[in-house]
Amino acid sequence: MVPIIAFSILLCMCTVTGTWSLTCNDLDLICSGTQPREVPWTVVSANIPSFDGSAYNWNYAGATTLPLTSSISCEDRSDHLLITSAGIPSNASYVGKFPFRTDTTGSGHGDNPNTMAMQTYEWKIPKTPVIKATAPPQATGSNGELQYGPIAFALDGVPFFNPFNNQRQDAVDPTSGGFEVMDLCFGHPTMTGAYHHHYILPRDGCLFQDTPGQHSPKIGYAFDGIPIYGPQSDNGLAPTDLDVCNGRTHPTLGYIYHTTNNTYPYTFGCYRYQTIRQRMISGTLVATGTGPGVKGTMCSPKIGVRASVSTATGSTSQPVTNGNVSATTSAAGTNGNVGATTSAAAAPAIPCIATLLMFAVCLFAPYTL
């Protein structure tokens, strides 16, 4: 009887706790070692202000290779993933030519006098995200819900910042007093050369583009381990059930964040899951991990995020580990797109009823076997 009880308890512990774990292979990082194309730009005064970059003319014919190299990698630690990045887009993405010294905002100085430079980022995200007991408030200019500096990273290693400038004003809304000019792929550098996004829209030649009628692709990860997708949900429709963090529980992908086109909070509004404490060194968020590191897959063989996820009826097979959708007619997929091979549960979301049933089994199984 005692061995049966012990086995039942062990089985129940494995059932309750072993639900989901993120690995380096799940991230679908975009390949490193390439250089973005730098595009000269000029002002189109008639289109100011503009959310979508149409206030500027982009001289694609004059694009040159920026002599900075992209780099992103992942190391599997005991309880977290350690992400190392240079903060430079891959050659799948354009960047605007900086410094950009035209004054289009009436500030009395150039819109961005800074020069892009390679960074040394180290971030860590939990392998098993844990939801916060209480839903946090959405970040505002006054409550400090999202910290300054990086709050997430794109699959190419470029960080996302919160939606504010350093005075906690909206940096994205062109009608805001805190508006900051960004390039054609919705990025710009800080005084230390750290190129970053406050938001991003789907556009060919940038991090991602959407396909009409299909789910947006995965484009990055927040520091709580939750994947970030573009603005479209199933069948190409905008999700209508986003919470204050810009997150929702998708029936296949689990809990995910969505970007929102031209609508606050643009990327995500708060961390719905717990983050791992990061420490600051010279103004850069650095994560220090412990224990031996195991190198995972560094990046996908494809360059750029192009294909989109399809979740049309009949096109999916089973939940997957990295927030993708596995199509029954596709080969193994990359970059958060159709065809990802499956091995574990899709996301850290267990229905309350199922959880109660598991606990009931744990409680009564030793007495019934």
DOKEDREN-191934 format. One line per field, with one value per residue (C-alpha): residue in three letters; chain; x, y, z. Coordinates in nm, 3 decimals, m for minus. Layout:
// residues N
aa = c(ALA; ...)
ch = c(A; ...)
east = c(X; ...)
north = c(Y; ...)
up = c(Z; ...)
***
This chain:
// residues 369
aa = c(MET; VAL; PRO; ILE; ILE; ALA; PHE; SER; ILE; LEU; LEU; CYS; MET; CYS; THR; VAL; THR; GLY; THR; TRP; SER; LEU; THR; CYS; ASN; ASP; LEU; ASP; LEU; ILE; CYS; SER; GLY; THR; GLN; PRO; ARG; GLU; VAL; PRO; TRP; THR; VAL; VAL; SER; ALA; ASN; ILE; PRO; SER; PHE; ASP; GLY; SER; ALA; TYR; ASN; TRP; ASN; TYR; ALA; GLY; ALA; THR; THR; LEU; PRO; LEU; THR; SER; SER; ILE; SER; CYS; GLU; ASP; ARG; SER; ASP; HIS; LEU; LEU; ILE; THR; SER; ALA; GLY; ILE; PRO; SER; ASN; ALA; SER; TYR; VAL; GLY; LYS; PHE; PRO; PHE; ARG; THR; ASP; THR; THR; GLY; SER; GLY; HIS; GLY; ASP; ASN; PRO; ASN; THR; MET; ALA; MET; GLN; THR; TYR; GLU; TRP; LYS; ILE; PRO; LYS; THR; PRO; VAL; ILE; LYS; ALA; THR; ALA; PRO; PRO; GLN; ALA; THR; GLY; SER; ASN; GLY; GLU; LEU; GLN; TYR; GLY; PRO; ILE; ALA; PHE; ALA; LEU; ASP; GLY; VAL; PRO; PHE; PHE; ASN; PRO; PHE; ASN; ASN; GLN; ARG; GLN; ASP; ALA; VAL; ASP; PRO; THR; SER; GLY; GLY; PHE; GLU; VAL; MET; ASP; LEU; CYS; PHE; GLY; HIS; PRO; THR; MET; THR; GLY; ALA; TYR; HIS; HIS; HIS; TYR; ILE; LEU; PRO; ARG; ASP; GLY; CYS; LEU; PHE; GLN; ASP; THR; PRO; GLY; GLN; HIS; SER; PRO; LYS; ILE; GLY; TYR; ALA; PHE; ASP; GLY; ILE; PRO; ILE; TYR; GLY; PRO; GLN; SER; ASP; ASN; GLY; LEU; ALA; PRO; THR; ASP; LEU; ASP; VAL; CYS; ASN; GLY; ARG; THR; HIS; PRO; THR; LEU; GLY; TYR; ILE; TYR; HIS; THR; THR; ASN; ASN; THR; TYR; PRO; TYR; THR; PHE; GLY; CYS; TYR; ARG; TYR; GLN; THR; ILE; ARG; GLN; ARG; MET; ILE; SER; GLY; THR; LEU; VAL; ALA; THR; GLY; THR; GLY; PRO; GLY; VAL; LYS; GLY; THR; MET; CYS; SER; PRO; LYS; ILE; GLY; VAL; ARG; ALA; SER; VAL; SER; THR; ALA; THR; GLY; SER; THR; SER; GLN; PRO; VAL; THR; ASN; GLY; ASN; VAL; SER; ALA; THR; THR; SER; ALA; ALA; GLY; THR; ASN; GLY; ASN; VAL; GLY; ALA; THR; THR; SER; ALA; ALA; ALA; ALA; PRO; ALA; ILE; PRO; CYS; ILE; ALA; THR; LEU; LEU; MET; PHE; ALA; VAL; CYS; LEU; PHE; ALA; PRO; TYR; THR; LEU)
ch = c(A; A; A; A; A; A; A; A; A; A; A; A; A; A; A; A; A; A; A; A; A; A; A; A; A; A; A; A; A; A; A; A; A; A; A; A; A; A; A; A; A; A; A; A; A; A; A; A; A; A; A; A; A; A; A; A; A; A; A; A; A; A; A; A; A; A; A; A; A; A; A; A; A; A; A; A; A; A; A; A; A; A; A; A; A; A; A; A; A; A; A; A; A; A; A; A; A; A; A; A; A; A; A; A; A; A; A; A; A; A; A; A; A; A; A; A; A; A; A; A; A; A; A; A; A; A; A; A; A; A; A; A; A; A; A; A; A; A; A; A; A; A; A; A; A; A; A; A; A; A; A; A; A; A; A; A; A; A; A; A; A; A; A; A; A; A; A; A; A; A; A; A; A; A; A; A; A; A; A; A; A; A; A; A; A; A; A; A; A; A; A; A; A; A; A; A; A; A; A; A; A; A; A; A; A; A; A; A; A; A; A; A; A; A; A; A; A; A; A; A; A; A; A; A; A; A; A; A; A; A; A; A; A; A; A; A; A; A; A; A; A; A; A; A; A; A; A; A; A; A; A; A; A; A; A; A; A; A; A; A; A; A; A; A; A; A; A; A; A; A; A; A; A; A; A; A; A; A; A; A; A; A; A; A; A; A; A; A; A; A; A; A; A; A; A; A; A; A; A; A; A; A; A; A; A; A; A; A; A; A; A; A; A; A; A; A; A; A; A; A; A; A; A; A; A; A; A; A; A; A; A; A; A; A; A; A; A; A; A; A; A; A; A; A; A; A; A; A; A; A; A; A; A; A; A; A; A; A; A; A; A; A; A; A; A; A; A; A; A)
east = c(0.000; 0.282; 0.456; 0.123; 0.067; 0.420; 0.382; 0.047; 0.187; 0.488; 0.264; 0.043; 0.340; 0.467; 0.122; 0.071; 0.417; 0.552; 0.321; 0.537; 0.897; 1.054; 1.378; 1.622; 1.495; 1.146; 1.244; 1.293; 1.565; 1.661; 2.008; 2.302; 2.608; 2.446; 2.431; 2.117; 2.066; 2.081; 1.835; 1.868; 1.544; 1.398; 1.088; 0.753; 0.609; 0.259; 0.227; 0.329; 0.223; 0.221; 0.209; 0.317; 0.633; 0.465; 0.592; 0.929; 1.060; 1.281; 1.557; 1.580; 1.801; 2.055; 2.062; 2.404; 2.518; 2.554; 2.893; 2.738; 2.675; 2.368; 2.417; 2.172; 2.211; 2.044; 2.187; 1.971; 2.021; 1.863; 1.559; 1.587; 1.710; 1.998; 1.969; 2.278; 2.238; 2.424; 2.094; 2.145; 1.880; 1.963; 1.996; 1.624; 1.551; 1.618; 1.723; 1.711; 2.035; 2.132; 2.207; 1.890; 1.937; 1.616; 1.386; 1.032; 0.895; 0.968; 1.212; 1.476; 1.729; 1.768; 1.511; 1.777; 2.144; 2.255; 2.458; 2.378; 2.632; 2.660; 2.555; 2.628; 2.290; 2.223; 1.865; 1.703; 1.350; 1.187; 1.171; 0.840; 0.642; 0.430; 0.122; 0.090; m0.174; m0.324; m0.347; m0.119; m0.239; m0.162; 0.152; 0.094; 0.324; 0.295; 0.272; 0.607; 0.457; 0.708; 1.069; 1.285; 1.515; 1.449; 1.124; 1.131; 1.336; 1.253; 1.360; 1.654; 1.777; 1.665; 1.507; 1.161; 1.136; 0.820; 0.595; 0.732; 1.014; 1.236; 0.974; 0.715; 0.528; 0.390; 0.684; 0.477; 0.173; 0.276; 0.030; 0.192; 0.437; 0.671; 0.671; 1.008; 1.086; 1.153; 1.275; 1.092; 1.113; 1.001; 1.333; 1.589; 1.908; 1.963; 2.253; 2.459; 2.372; 2.122; 1.881; 1.534; 1.162; 0.885; 0.638; 0.641; 0.399; 0.396; 0.594; 0.787; 1.158; 1.120; 1.091; 0.766; 0.472; 0.120; m0.071; m0.439; m0.668; m0.397; m0.264; 0.033; 0.369; 0.556; 0.797; 0.962; 0.943; 0.865; 1.088; 0.820; 0.868; 0.546; 0.568; 0.468; 0.270; 0.172; m0.172; m0.375; m0.539; m0.716; m0.844; m0.657; m0.893; m0.788; m0.837; m1.127; m1.045; m0.711; m0.654; m0.481; m0.143; m0.240; m0.255; m0.509; m0.537; m0.544; m0.705; m0.393; m0.107; m0.193; m0.135; 0.030; 0.075; m0.040; 0.091; m0.177; m0.147; m0.132; m0.321; m0.177; 0.005; 0.136; 0.342; 0.220; 0.103; 0.232; 0.385; 0.102; 0.355; 0.641; 0.979; 1.326; 1.514; 1.764; 2.050; 2.183; 2.542; 2.633; 2.272; 2.227; 2.002; 2.223; 2.110; 2.349; 2.266; 2.392; 2.465; 2.606; 2.477; 2.362; 2.365; 2.040; 1.962; 2.097; 1.864; 1.637; 1.793; 1.563; 1.639; 1.355; 0.999; 0.793; 0.534; 0.240; 0.066; m0.252; m0.511; m0.800; m1.031; m0.875; m0.524; m0.379; m0.278; m0.175; m0.037; 0.332; 0.611; 0.699; 0.368; 0.348; 0.089; 0.173; 0.016; m0.050; 0.075; 0.393; 0.749; 0.913; 0.874; 1.094; 1.065; 0.736; 0.548; 0.344; 0.490; 0.666; 0.741; 0.566; 0.684; 0.508; 0.216; 0.166; 0.163; 0.142; m0.237; m0.425; m0.803; m0.920; m1.142; m0.856; m0.636; m0.903; m0.943; m0.569; m0.565; m0.865; m0.677; m0.375; m0.593; m0.794; m0.575; m0.372; m0.693; m0.853; m0.561)
north = c(0.000; 0.241; 0.210; 0.276; 0.588; 0.714; 0.651; 0.828; 1.135; 1.146; 1.110; 1.391; 1.621; 1.565; 1.628; 1.954; 2.108; 1.979; 2.176; 2.401; 2.504; 2.745; 2.647; 2.834; 2.634; 2.773; 3.138; 3.129; 3.395; 3.553; 3.466; 3.676; 3.795; 4.020; 4.396; 4.609; 4.844; 5.214; 5.438; 5.817; 6.006; 6.349; 6.523; 6.532; 6.834; 6.788; 6.453; 6.573; 6.444; 6.076; 5.748; 5.533; 5.704; 5.873; 6.210; 6.110; 6.013; 5.702; 5.688; 5.311; 5.354; 5.530; 5.257; 5.137; 4.862; 4.984; 4.864; 4.719; 4.347; 4.186; 3.930; 3.743; 3.415; 3.217; 3.013; 2.764; 2.803; 2.609; 2.833; 3.093; 3.166; 3.411; 3.624; 3.805; 4.068; 4.350; 4.531; 4.560; 4.450; 4.178; 4.240; 4.163; 4.508; 4.863; 5.136; 5.510; 5.700; 5.862; 6.127; 6.283; 6.656; 6.796; 6.965; 6.843; 6.859; 7.226; 7.136; 7.378; 7.104; 6.798; 6.524; 6.270; 6.370; 6.025; 5.759; 5.388; 5.170; 4.804; 4.727; 4.452; 4.334; 4.041; 3.970; 3.677; 3.545; 3.272; 2.925; 2.864; 3.190; 3.234; 3.452; 3.734; 3.675; 4.016; 4.175; 4.482; 4.824; 4.939; 5.151; 5.525; 5.822; 5.844; 5.495; 5.354; 5.013; 4.951; 5.043; 5.269; 5.101; 4.755; 4.581; 4.315; 4.205; 4.143; 3.817; 3.997; 4.120; 4.484; 4.591; 4.734; 5.029; 5.139; 5.388; 5.696; 5.943; 6.027; 6.270; 5.988; 6.142; 5.937; 5.900; 5.737; 5.960; 6.233; 6.473; 6.425; 6.674; 6.382; 6.251; 6.117; 6.080; 5.721; 5.570; 5.365; 5.052; 5.241; 5.260; 5.519; 5.536; 5.682; 5.909; 5.594; 5.462; 5.201; 5.144; 5.046; 5.037; 5.199; 5.032; 4.865; 4.831; 4.557; 4.670; 4.496; 4.541; 4.567; 4.313; 4.163; 4.207; 4.069; 3.861; 3.952; 3.695; 3.534; 3.558; 3.790; 3.621; 3.615; 3.909; 3.895; 3.820; 4.030; 3.988; 3.781; 3.509; 3.581; 3.597; 3.912; 3.889; 4.149; 4.317; 4.048; 3.750; 3.458; 3.521; 3.850; 4.020; 4.250; 4.080; 4.219; 4.064; 4.221; 4.288; 4.595; 4.441; 4.397; 4.024; 3.751; 3.375; 3.230; 2.883; 2.737; 2.971; 3.027; 3.365; 3.610; 3.983; 4.165; 4.490; 4.745; 4.968; 5.334; 5.262; 5.289; 5.099; 4.998; 4.692; 4.577; 4.770; 4.571; 4.239; 3.994; 3.732; 3.759; 3.880; 3.793; 4.080; 4.238; 4.456; 4.777; 4.826; 5.153; 5.215; 4.872; 4.601; 4.302; 3.965; 3.748; 3.380; 3.092; 2.732; 2.568; 2.702; 2.483; 2.643; 2.609; 2.678; 3.027; 3.135; 3.022; 2.945; 3.199; 3.569; 3.796; 3.733; 3.700; 3.419; 3.451; 3.205; 3.051; 2.936; 2.880; 2.590; 2.258; 2.397; 2.327; 2.003; 2.049; 2.307; 2.382; 2.493; 2.831; 2.999; 2.894; 2.694; 2.357; 2.294; 1.933; 1.980; 2.174; 2.083; 2.197; 2.573; 2.863; 3.221; 3.170; 3.069; 2.779; 2.432; 2.437; 2.093; 2.020; 1.867; 2.032; 2.244; 2.572; 2.825; 2.862; 2.866; 2.587; 2.621; 2.645; 2.338; 2.123; 2.244; 2.153; 1.809; 1.746; 1.842; 1.615; 1.323; 1.399; 1.403; 1.087; 0.865; 0.716; 0.588; 0.446; 0.255)
up = c(0.000; 0.089; m0.253; m0.424; m0.213; m0.283; m0.656; m0.661; m0.487; m0.719; m1.023; m0.902; m0.835; m1.187; m1.330; m1.142; m1.171; m1.501; m1.727; m1.942; m1.984; m2.233; m2.406; m2.629; m2.925; m2.869; m2.913; m3.292; m3.280; m3.612; m3.732; m3.617; m3.803; m4.062; m4.110; m4.164; m4.458; m4.369; m4.557; m4.595; m4.522; m4.566; m4.435; m4.618; m4.439; m4.575; m4.394; m4.048; m3.799; m3.888; m3.695; m3.987; m4.112; m4.410; m4.284; m4.429; m4.768; m4.762; m5.021; m5.069; m5.376; m5.158; m4.893; m4.779; m4.545; m4.187; m4.052; m3.736; m3.694; m3.544; m3.270; m3.051; m2.866; m2.591; m2.305; m2.115; m1.739; m1.455; m1.409; m1.682; m2.033; m2.068; m2.382; m2.512; m2.781; m2.955; m3.015; m3.393; m3.647; m3.900; m4.272; m4.302; m4.165; m4.276; m4.035; m4.087; m4.132; m3.802; m3.686; m3.825; m3.773; m3.925; m3.673; m3.750; m3.396; m3.325; m3.051; m3.177; m3.243; m3.466; m3.422; m3.326; m3.314; m3.194; m3.375; m3.358; m3.177; m3.083; m2.726; m2.476; m2.351; m2.122; m2.026; m1.855; m1.888; m1.680; m1.829; m1.655; m1.635; m1.322; m1.339; m1.088; m0.820; m0.890; m1.231; m1.242; m1.358; m1.709; m1.730; m1.735; m1.735; m1.358; m1.209; m1.327; m1.406; m1.688; m1.618; m1.831; m2.079; m2.225; m2.130; m2.405; m2.704; m3.067; m3.228; m3.388; m3.048; m3.071; m2.740; m2.690; m2.451; m2.274; m2.462; m2.283; m2.325; m2.028; m1.896; m1.894; m2.187; m2.476; m2.717; m2.994; m3.047; m3.297; m3.132; m2.791; m2.646; m2.582; m2.941; m3.058; m3.427; m3.537; m3.861; m4.125; m3.908; m3.597; m3.416; m3.310; m3.100; m2.754; m2.660; m2.597; m2.945; m2.822; m3.111; m2.984; m3.056; m2.853; m3.088; m3.427; m3.716; m3.982; m4.285; m4.560; m4.505; m4.128; m3.847; m3.975; m4.206; m4.179; m4.429; m4.475; m4.318; m4.106; m3.753; m3.705; m3.648; m3.322; m3.312; m2.968; m2.597; m2.292; m1.988; m1.814; m2.077; m2.267; m2.649; m2.836; m3.159; m3.415; m3.418; m3.598; m3.433; m3.602; m3.954; m3.963; m3.721; m3.438; m3.099; m2.899; m2.562; m2.472; m2.103; m1.959; m2.039; m2.407; m2.345; m2.404; m2.379; m2.730; m2.758; m2.919; m2.832; m2.466; m2.305; m2.547; m2.594; m2.909; m3.047; m3.131; m3.437; m3.336; m3.013; m2.663; m2.512; m2.859; m2.755; m2.413; m2.110; m1.811; m1.714; m1.647; m1.537; m1.291; m1.416; m1.294; m1.135; m1.373; m1.252; m1.403; m1.517; m1.686; m1.780; m1.941; m1.802; m1.729; m1.597; m1.399; m1.404; m1.194; m1.272; m1.585; m1.913; m2.199; m2.540; m2.730; m3.093; m3.151; m3.428; m3.707; m4.047; m4.212; m4.214; m4.112; m4.004; m4.316; m4.314; m4.078; m3.849; m3.985; m3.735; m3.971; m3.887; m3.976; m4.027; m3.684; m3.522; m3.158; m2.915; m2.947; m2.718; m2.860; m2.923; m3.285; m3.475; m3.628; m3.968; m4.061; m4.419; m4.340; m4.260; m3.939; m3.916; m3.815; m3.699; m3.514; m3.827; m3.959; m3.924; m3.587; m3.445; m3.117; m2.791; m2.497; m2.386; m2.569; m2.286; m1.910; m1.897; m1.714; m1.675; m1.315; m1.348; m1.474; m1.190; m0.931; m1.086; m1.063; m0.698; m0.636; m0.793; m0.576; m0.266; m0.324; m0.543; m0.252; m0.095; m0.407; m0.563)
***
